[in-house]
């Protein structure tokens, strides 16, 4: 009997509680890997989109033209683009209503804060699941191990002579759940820590961009106010 067959036989001969724990851990591990691959793609695309859009934004292009180009996309794939659109859209709307400069900037900043919050929710999607698997996986596996060991020692009651050969299979099948729990938890913990760091970096860049964009709009509003005052003074 090969090692793989022996391991498979241990799983098949295990109690239903141990088998249920193993199934639960395997499903959690599979789902974790799906989310890990998905988050890698999402965060990489978000970073690349942010770098590309910042280059366009600071290239000196007219903000109105940039807004029309970004707005032409049916679904902008960058968080920074969506923040820019939210701020400029609110800026255009409030300026058209003739509100004062302070109210206008308050509205623009509030709109961009909401956009940043939405981007945070998108970036952090599925991270709580990875954190849960990483923190509970070893304990779930340990629970299966405890149950397996208890069943193994209970089986010794029907054995007249206690030997290592009689105890070893039960303990071995019990330890499998601990190993599977660690296999499920370790990648989830590593991925969560890595993704959480990347999300914080992206959010910092989003907030910095929102502040810089707000400063640009504030200067435009202030310049318009000064020009209007000069015209009134000349007249």
C-alpha angles and dihedrals in degrees: 000000000000125000093250091050091048091052091048090048090053091054093047092049094047122108121269092254092055091046091050091050091049092049091049092050093047092051091048090049093050092049090046091056091049090053092044093055091044093050092048090056095043096048094044091051091046091053094047092047092050093051092047094047094047089055090053093044095052094041090092095254116156109265092226091054092046090051091052091050093049091042088054090067110091091219118009107218096206127083092213090055091053091049090051092049093049093050097043093044091054091044092054093045096049094042089054089054091054097236119165121269097255094051090045093054092044089055093047093049092046091051092051092047089056090049091050090051091052091050090051090054091050094048094046095048112132093005092110089057091054090048091051094050091046094051101039102032096085092046093049089050090048090052090055090048093052092050091048093050091048091052090048094054092043088056089057088070089075093048119087095200119040113215136163089250090060094050102036100075093052094047091046093053089048093053090053090074092055090051092049090047090056092045089055096042104045098060090043093053094046092047093046093052092046095047093045090055092049091048091052090051092050093047090050090053090047093051092046091051091048091053093048093046090048090053091052092051091046091055090050092051092046091050090052091050091051092049092050091050091050091051092050090048092052092049 
